[in-house]
Amino acid sequence: MEFDVVVVGCGPVGALTANLLGARGVRTLVVERDTAPHRQPRAFSCDDEALRIYQQAGLLTEVAGDMHQPRRAEYVNAKGRAFATIALDEVDFGLGHRPLHFFDQPRLEAALRAGFDRFPHVTLRTGVELMRLTQDEGAATVTLRDLATDEETEVRAKYVLGCDGARSTTRVAAGIALTGSSYAEPWLAVSGDVAPGAVRVPTTTFVCDWRRPAFVSPGAFDTYRLEFMLRPDEDPADMTGPGAVARLVAPYVDPDRFTVTRAIVYTFHHLVAERWRDRRVFLLGDAAHQMPPFLGQGLCSGLRDAANLTWKLALALESDAPGSLLDSYEAERRPHTEAMALTSVRLGRVFLVRNRFAAFLRDVVLRAVQAVPRVRRLVRHFEFKPLPALPDGRVMFPQPEVVVGGVRRLLDDVLGPDFAVLGPGVDGSTARDWSGPRARFLRVVAEGRPRTEDDLVDVTGELTAWFARHRTDVVVLRPDRFVHTDQVRKTQ
Ligand SMILES: Cc1cc2nc3c(=O)[nH]c(=O)nc-3n(C[C@H](O)[C@H](O)[C@H](O)COP(=O)(O)OP(=O)(O)OC[C@H]3O[C@@H](n4cnc5c(N)ncnc54)[C@H](O)[C@@H]3O)c2cc1C
């Protein structure tokens, strides 16, 4: 077998997946039907966890360097008065990055694809589509068609990852059904470049106007994104014309100084694949789940899939990892994705009220409940967003800056790609007694305490506080930086 893994689809999820596999030395073939990356921006925002995953792929600077970080997001009523604010500049979930970023999807995808150049064992074939797939005891066989020559070839690999989007051929070929529902209302999404002084609403805003719900925000690289719900009597074809677009965008950007790069109509879905695995075949990203975009989590959820599955696949390929390790992919990812989708649907209910009286009630109630400090904090500090946690309650480990050997860096950059065993209780015997997979061992020392060159100095105090709160002095972290166990002896 020339390849260990075939990744079907080189959208953002497939491209990130191949980078994460490449970084672990996995021989990977990526096949993509289109000959060039998408020119059109679709996903627009990503969160701190997504950035931590790009960081794990070694692409943080390339991908995130130019992202736009909004300071706050507002929910305003039909009169433009804010009834809820998410104060993003007051939010820090402790993962090492700001909680919300806006990016340009074509640039993001180009940076992810450029990442393949680092790995001679990652091959991208564009203009090639998956036609069929079969599985036997030892491998999966994919039939690929070159769209230029119509020639079909077969490739055998240990695993096939369906990152081929909402209409996934992989999912269909594996006989996996989608369940859920689709929203009837069409939306118009408009993206464009703004000239200096063109922006009339500079804040990320959910316009909860019962006559025309909309989302508007400045983006990266002097762009502006607007999404408008269309009314039943509006013909989508008319609404994408220059006149209609100019009328809609005018309250937010000056149409004369706004160059539209994209105006398309689409509908939302809340769908999930019945199974995310069929023996050697796995589904990731939109192939596995699609959710409404009100929380900006569609793509982020796909990135989490990639971070969860790739280290497990690498372990399974290089050792006799138990079969349950690969089964844990769906078991761990499905509940979190469903929680994100549900929160997104609930936000949509607040946002999409289409009746004047109901909208009035919503505005009054939401303003009133925020008089309760706990509720106000929940909204203002974005605490309604589901935390990165596994179903058994294990959490993602914080990522403060630390100092090792006199150099200050983000924690993950020190820990490297494997398991990590760290804490104030790590000593010479910890590594000697360890019988788990490849791991890095680091003693955590509070700032100002005696230390050696190899110790990890907790200059912010966050790690010391974490260990005190969890009443432990050693923690084992998985490669995706979720806590594996906080009692090292359990793993041995
Ligand atoms: C209007 C809109 C706004 C959104 N905003 C956000 C947001 O702000 N934040 C966010 O996180 N998400 C957002 N999303 C969701 C996000 O765009 C998707 O979740 C994300 O693009 C999915 O990525 P993917 O790689 O799984 O699939 P895709 O991007 O669809 O990529 C799949 C790839 O597979 C290829 N392919 C398909 N079939 C085959 C085949 N048989 N053989 C070979 N190749 C194949 C396709 O050509 C494509 O390149 C939004 C979505 C929409 C529609």
PDBQT file of the ligand as one rigid body, heavy atoms in Angstrom, charges set to zero:
ROOT
HETATM    1  C1  LIG A 501     -23.112  31.009   4.465  1.00  0.00    +0.000 C 
HETATM    2  C2  LIG A 501     -22.311  30.154   5.361  1.00  0.00    +0.000 A 
HETATM    3  C3  LIG A 501     -21.627  30.750   6.412  1.00  0.00    +0.000 A 
HETATM    4  C4  LIG A 501     -20.843  29.973   7.259  1.00  0.00    +0.000 A 
HETATM    5  N1  LIG A 501     -20.147  30.590   8.265  1.00  0.00    +0.000 NA
HETATM    6  C5  LIG A 501     -19.369  29.864   9.075  1.00  0.00    +0.000 A 
HETATM    7  C6  LIG A 501     -18.568  30.469  10.089  1.00  0.00    +0.000 A 
HETATM    8  O1  LIG A 501     -18.560  31.679  10.222  1.00  0.00    +0.000 OA
HETATM    9  N2  LIG A 501     -17.788  29.686  10.883  1.00  0.00    +0.000 N 
HETATM   10  C7  LIG A 501     -17.743  28.327  10.704  1.00  0.00    +0.000 A 
HETATM   11  O2  LIG A 501     -17.022  27.649  11.483  1.00  0.00    +0.000 OA
HETATM   12  N3  LIG A 501     -18.467  27.707   9.740  1.00  0.00    +0.000 NA
HETATM   13  C8  LIG A 501     -19.279  28.437   8.915  1.00  0.00    +0.000 A 
HETATM   14  N4  LIG A 501     -19.968  27.835   7.912  1.00  0.00    +0.000 N 
HETATM   15  C9  LIG A 501     -19.839  26.396   7.712  1.00  0.00    +0.000 C 
HETATM   16  C10 LIG A 501     -18.575  26.069   6.939  1.00  0.00    +0.000 C 
HETATM   17  O3  LIG A 501     -18.530  26.764   5.713  1.00  0.00    +0.000 OA
HETATM   18  C11 LIG A 501     -18.519  24.579   6.670  1.00  0.00    +0.000 C 
HETATM   19  O4  LIG A 501     -18.769  23.878   7.871  1.00  0.00    +0.000 OA
HETATM   20  C12 LIG A 501     -17.133  24.203   6.159  1.00  0.00    +0.000 C 
HETATM   21  O5  LIG A 501     -16.829  24.842   4.948  1.00  0.00    +0.000 OA
HETATM   22  C13 LIG A 501     -17.075  22.695   5.937  1.00  0.00    +0.000 C 
HETATM   23  O6  LIG A 501     -15.800  22.355   5.503  1.00  0.00    +0.000 OA
HETATM   24  P1  LIG A 501     -15.533  20.915   4.920  1.00  0.00    +0.000 P 
HETATM   25  O7  LIG A 501     -14.092  20.915   4.577  1.00  0.00    +0.000 OA
HETATM   26  O8  LIG A 501     -16.099  19.882   5.832  1.00  0.00    +0.000 OA
HETATM   27  O9  LIG A 501     -16.457  20.838   3.605  1.00  0.00    +0.000 OA
HETATM   28  P2  LIG A 501     -16.336  21.669   2.247  1.00  0.00    +0.000 P 
HETATM   29  O10 LIG A 501     -15.801  23.024   2.483  1.00  0.00    +0.000 OA
HETATM   30  O11 LIG A 501     -17.652  21.542   1.587  1.00  0.00    +0.000 OA
HETATM   31  O12 LIG A 501     -15.243  20.880   1.419  1.00  0.00    +0.000 OA
HETATM   32  C14 LIG A 501     -15.493  19.624   0.850  1.00  0.00    +0.000 C 
HETATM   33  C15 LIG A 501     -14.539  19.427  -0.323  1.00  0.00    +0.000 C 
HETATM   34  O13 LIG A 501     -14.702  18.099  -0.823  1.00  0.00    +0.000 OA
HETATM   35  C16 LIG A 501     -14.677  18.137  -2.250  1.00  0.00    +0.000 C 
HETATM   36  N5  LIG A 501     -15.405  16.962  -2.722  1.00  0.00    +0.000 N 
HETATM   37  C17 LIG A 501     -16.724  16.702  -2.620  1.00  0.00    +0.000 A 
HETATM   38  N6  LIG A 501     -17.020  15.498  -3.132  1.00  0.00    +0.000 NA
HETATM   39  C18 LIG A 501     -15.855  14.970  -3.582  1.00  0.00    +0.000 A 
HETATM   40  C19 LIG A 501     -15.509  13.734  -4.218  1.00  0.00    +0.000 A 
HETATM   41  N7  LIG A 501     -16.421  12.798  -4.489  1.00  0.00    +0.000 N 
HETATM   42  N8  LIG A 501     -14.230  13.523  -4.555  1.00  0.00    +0.000 NA
HETATM   43  C20 LIG A 501     -13.277  14.466  -4.289  1.00  0.00    +0.000 A 
HETATM   44  N9  LIG A 501     -13.547  15.643  -3.687  1.00  0.00    +0.000 NA
HETATM   45  C21 LIG A 501     -14.822  15.894  -3.336  1.00  0.00    +0.000 A 
HETATM   46  C22 LIG A 501     -15.348  19.456  -2.583  1.00  0.00    +0.000 C 
HETATM   47  O14 LIG A 501     -14.978  19.907  -3.880  1.00  0.00    +0.000 OA
HETATM   48  C23 LIG A 501     -14.828  20.376  -1.482  1.00  0.00    +0.000 C 
HETATM   49  O15 LIG A 501     -13.634  21.029  -1.840  1.00  0.00    +0.000 OA
HETATM   50  C24 LIG A 501     -20.771  28.570   7.058  1.00  0.00    +0.000 A 
HETATM   51  C25 LIG A 501     -21.460  27.980   6.010  1.00  0.00    +0.000 A 
HETATM   52  C26 LIG A 501     -22.223  28.753   5.155  1.00  0.00    +0.000 A 
HETATM   53  C27 LIG A 501     -22.939  28.090   4.019  1.00  0.00    +0.000 C 
ENDROOT
TORSDOF 0
